[in-house]
């Protein structure tokens, strides 16, 4: 009993030290700064949303600070409120602007040099138009909007005039008057400088637009061996990702048929990806390609990391904040010794490799979780959240917020890297002799160490449908019968490839791997534990919390694994599952605790 109380006391002290350190680690990143906010309500024309997003990105790039925030999606308002309340932003002055005032601000600061004309009905041109705007510091102007002046002399005169206007606006620190949206509120001023390029009618389709962009823009873009953007034209039109593309001067494209071998689109995609591979760099593809989420499957070498972010606004704002150097999680919960009479199950939230999930739905789930767990009558079962390590530089405020929220629940909430560690690709699809395989391993272990993580979710190309449909009884024997799933040569190949890859994580920060879709692998690969998905918890009619509880109660004692919770499962569902499993042989634990329990059970296991 004394040992038990001592362990709890040490854990409480560790949690207290962690919490205080986490609160003191953030410094005021923008002292006495002015931050401009733009509310792009639903009735704002799409063309103006795009122009406002580009203007925000150009200003944030020009000032090298988080200067303009566009409220495009509902979660933006939540994050904006959190930022205003945060101690790191307490010294900031927040000024609301209209879209027209934002354009004037961009000109007065010298953040933009001219305009790029485009036809909004030529949607295939939008990615190239935004790329042009990033390279030339230009604003996109739709053909339906007013004409612009084309001389540099007029641009110089306009800049001088708007500089005076901006000075007066800043001195007054005024906001646009509320009221109904008038035509003048959404009319681009005549004074927008000279036209850098009129793209109307230049290209007949996405192939021509992308081919022209590769020939004329690719070498002028920044980071082409590190990051490119693929974005649905309809979302670009709404301004989504446009701010970040221009802020980073990224190469953006849209090729619907890029994953079909033998097509022109596939050939163009090969040109885009080859630069990174020849420089032995993992190319991050931001945005989203719904036809093949694992976009590396569409390339020759399969080394492109998909970073889902098509619905991620304001990355040009968030990425200008001080990046995360290190973060620490709350200590793992104290546990009783392993018992072979129990089944141990972790609940892992899916899709955390997606920036848009971290920013949008995960924010709501965290808020709901906090409300539920604040009740004295709640069970608040442990939840392990997958999250993207790329937030450390792309949205550090968002990452710190999630860590602080998790710390409020005394270790019941924890984090691990989403698929497949550093980012989403199928690791064993990379050729064993390709040095980028080791780069992926190194970046995964470094990201885990940076964010105090010990595990990641491993997705791969070896999909064993028999594994996915197995019953609870069969699952209990997975790691006891080595031959259970080794029924074909293809599965044997998959096992060898995956175990060979995971073996590289020995003596790194990675202690466990969680695999929703894998061939058979041993429970232990050297010092690294592996856990298989027991249930894919979806929002189907047969997956109510009581249904999931019934499935888990069929598990044999001694079973260890996890439930993979999809985003449509609510935190109230998780709470109800915890209530249903109280006082049973099934114990819900965090993924870190599951790893520690597996280590305790290791001497008793045959495999």
Order of alpha helices (4+ residues) and beta strands (2+ residues): alpha-beta-alpha-beta-alpha-beta-alpha-beta-alpha-beta-alpha-beta-alpha-beta-alpha-alpha-beta-alpha-beta-beta-alpha-beta-alpha-alpha-beta-alpha-alpha-beta-alpha-beta-alpha-alpha-alpha-beta-beta-beta-alpha-beta-alpha-beta-alpha
